[in-house]
């Protein structure tokens, strides 16, 4: 897999920007408030990608936020501070990322992120590496690109 270790390597990734959940297309709403304004913002922060998550948007500050290198290294606290979680991202290509969350060293969530060829749709497909989804349906979220 390619690595994007420097600020120059990650300067123009297609998932940068603001994305709002498309509830009609998604099988799950990742918002802890079950909001139809659930929004993700991705931006470059030095040689890392900052992921700001807003359960309700707009808001004064993100509901949660983390920064991660795109080389598989672990970053702390993607969901909440102090619960022993780390997150890692591996690029498949500039439009597709594999993401893994670990808690106390054990994998708890795996996700594929991808941006459509036209840059208008972002998808997040998540699953548990240790147990199937009890509902029998996919955890798939579609996001539409929002103007800056």
C-alpha positions as CSV (number, residue, x, y, z in Angstrom):
1,X,0.0,0.0,0.0
2,X,1.2,3.5,-0.7
3,X,2.2,5.7,2.2
4,X,1.7,9.4,2.5
5,X,4.2,10.5,5.1
6,X,4.8,14.2,4.3
7,X,2.6,17.2,4.1
8,X,3.3,17.4,0.3
9,X,2.2,13.8,-0.1
10,X,-1.2,14.6,1.4
11,X,-1.7,18.1,0.1
12,X,-4.5,17.3,-2.4
13,X,-6.5,14.3,-1.2
14,X,-10.0,14.2,-2.6
15,X,-11.8,13.6,0.7
16,X,-10.7,17.0,2.1
17,X,-13.7,19.2,2.8
18,X,-17.1,19.1,4.5
19,X,-19.5,16.1,4.1
20,X,-23.0,15.8,5.4
21,X,-24.8,12.4,5.8
22,X,-27.3,11.4,3.2
23,X,-29.8,9.7,5.5
24,X,-32.0,8.4,2.6
25,X,-29.1,6.4,1.1
26,X,-27.4,5.3,4.3
27,X,-28.2,2.1,6.3
28,X,-27.0,3.7,9.5
29,X,-26.6,7.2,10.9
30,X,-23.4,7.5,12.8
31,X,-24.6,10.6,14.7
32,X,-24.9,10.1,18.4
33,X,-27.8,12.5,18.2
34,X,-29.3,10.7,15.2
35,X,-29.2,14.0,13.4
36,X,-29.7,14.6,9.6
37,X,-27.0,17.2,9.8
38,X,-24.3,14.7,10.9
39,X,-21.2,16.1,9.3
40,X,-17.6,15.1,8.8
41,X,-14.8,17.5,7.9
42,X,-11.4,16.3,6.7
43,X,-8.5,18.7,6.5
44,X,-4.7,18.6,6.4
45,X,-2.9,19.3,9.6
46,X,0.9,19.3,8.8
47,X,1.7,15.7,7.7
48,X,-1.6,14.3,9.2
49,X,-5.3,14.3,8.3
50,X,-7.6,15.9,10.9
51,X,-11.1,14.3,11.1
52,X,-13.7,16.6,12.8
53,X,-17.0,14.9,13.5
54,X,-20.1,16.9,14.3
55,X,-23.1,15.0,15.6
56,X,-25.2,18.1,14.8
57,X,-23.9,20.7,12.4
58,X,-23.2,23.6,12.6
59,X,-21.8,23.7,16.1
60,X,-19.2,25.8,17.9
61,X,-16.8,22.8,18.0
62,X,-16.7,19.2,16.8
63,X,-18.3,16.5,18.9
64,X,-15.0,14.6,18.5
65,X,-11.9,15.0,16.6
66,X,-8.6,13.2,15.9
67,X,-5.6,13.5,13.6
68,X,-3.9,10.5,12.0
69,X,-1.0,9.8,9.7
70,X,-1.7,7.8,6.5
71,X,0.9,5.2,7.1
72,X,-0.7,2.7,9.6
73,X,0.7,4.3,12.7
74,X,-1.7,4.5,15.7
75,X,-3.2,7.7,16.9
76,X,-5.1,8.0,20.2
77,X,-8.7,8.6,21.2
78,X,-10.8,8.6,18.0
79,X,-14.2,8.1,19.8
80,X,-13.5,9.4,23.3
81,X,-10.5,10.4,25.5
82,X,-9.3,7.8,28.0
83,X,-11.1,4.6,26.8
84,X,-7.9,3.0,25.4
85,X,-8.7,3.4,21.7
86,X,-6.3,4.0,18.9
87,X,-7.0,4.5,15.2
88,X,-4.9,3.8,12.1
89,X,-5.4,4.6,8.4
90,X,-3.8,2.9,5.4
91,X,-4.2,4.4,1.9
92,X,-5.3,2.1,-0.8
93,X,-5.0,5.0,-3.2
94,X,-5.8,8.7,-2.9
95,X,-9.5,8.1,-3.0
96,X,-9.7,5.0,-0.8
97,X,-8.6,4.5,2.8
98,X,-8.7,1.5,5.1
99,X,-9.2,2.4,8.8
100,X,-8.9,0.3,11.9
101,X,-9.9,1.1,15.5
102,X,-8.3,-0.8,18.3
103,X,-9.2,-0.9,22.0
104,X,-6.6,-2.0,24.4
105,X,-4.7,-3.4,21.4
106,X,-7.5,-5.6,20.0
107,X,-9.3,-4.6,16.7
108,X,-12.9,-3.4,17.3
109,X,-13.8,-1.7,14.0
110,X,-12.7,-1.8,10.4
111,X,-13.8,0.7,7.8
112,X,-13.3,1.4,4.1
113,X,-13.6,5.1,3.2
114,X,-13.9,6.1,-0.5
115,X,-14.7,9.2,-2.6
116,X,-16.5,8.9,-5.8
117,X,-14.7,9.6,-9.1
118,X,-16.6,12.9,-9.5
119,X,-15.7,13.9,-5.9
120,X,-19.3,14.5,-4.8
121,X,-20.0,11.4,-2.6
122,X,-18.1,10.0,0.3
123,X,-18.9,6.5,1.6
124,X,-18.0,4.8,4.9
125,X,-18.5,1.0,5.2
126,X,-17.8,-0.3,8.7
127,X,-17.8,-3.7,10.3
128,X,-16.7,-5.5,13.4
129,X,-13.7,-7.8,12.9
130,X,-14.9,-10.2,15.6
131,X,-18.6,-10.5,15.3
132,X,-21.2,-10.2,12.5
133,X,-23.8,-7.4,12.6
134,X,-26.7,-8.6,14.6
135,X,-29.2,-6.8,12.4
136,X,-28.0,-8.6,9.3
137,X,-27.5,-5.3,7.4
138,X,-24.5,-3.4,6.3
139,X,-23.2,-0.4,8.3
140,X,-22.9,1.9,5.2
141,X,-23.1,5.7,5.4
142,X,-23.2,8.0,2.4
143,X,-22.2,11.6,2.7
144,X,-22.7,14.4,0.1
145,X,-20.0,17.0,-0.4
146,X,-21.0,20.4,1.0
147,X,-19.7,23.8,-0.2
148,X,-16.8,25.3,1.8
